[in-house]
Amino acid sequence: MIAVDTNVLVRYVTNDDVAQGVQAMKTLNDPQGVFISKTVMLELEWVLRSVFRSSRESIQTAMLMIVGLPSITLENPEQIAIAIDYHRQGFDFADALHYASSQATAGFHTFDSQFAKRGRKLGLDVHEIAVSNH
């Protein structure tokens, strides 16, 4: 099995460099199998959103296309699936992946009020840490 960097996924999705896009497609179909870490998925979302200005829906489609390739093995596929689903429901992908990666804990605590609000709306165990001014 081989592992790939984010730039391989970006080239595969965007084909912004045709030669690298072709090579990315060959690489992602490697008969040895291809491992993709959670951090690569996290960076993929960031690059597509920040650099390519891709829509939330386009990012989700790209991620699902990649994880659906028969040669792909994901680090913690259940967590990535949960994160993609929460992202579809309005979460920031990074927050969604952080939450999905901490399922075995006694709640997720944050100073991010939007994250906490979205979490509560979905019935998740996300708590905003209150700041006292004394």
Secondary structure by P-SEA (a helix, b strand, c coil): cccccaaaaaaaaccccaaaaaaaaaaaacccbbbbcaaaaaaaaaaaaccccccaaaaaaaaaaaaacccccccaaaaaaaaaaaaaacccaaaaaaaaaaccccccccccaaaaaaaaaacccbbbbbbbcc
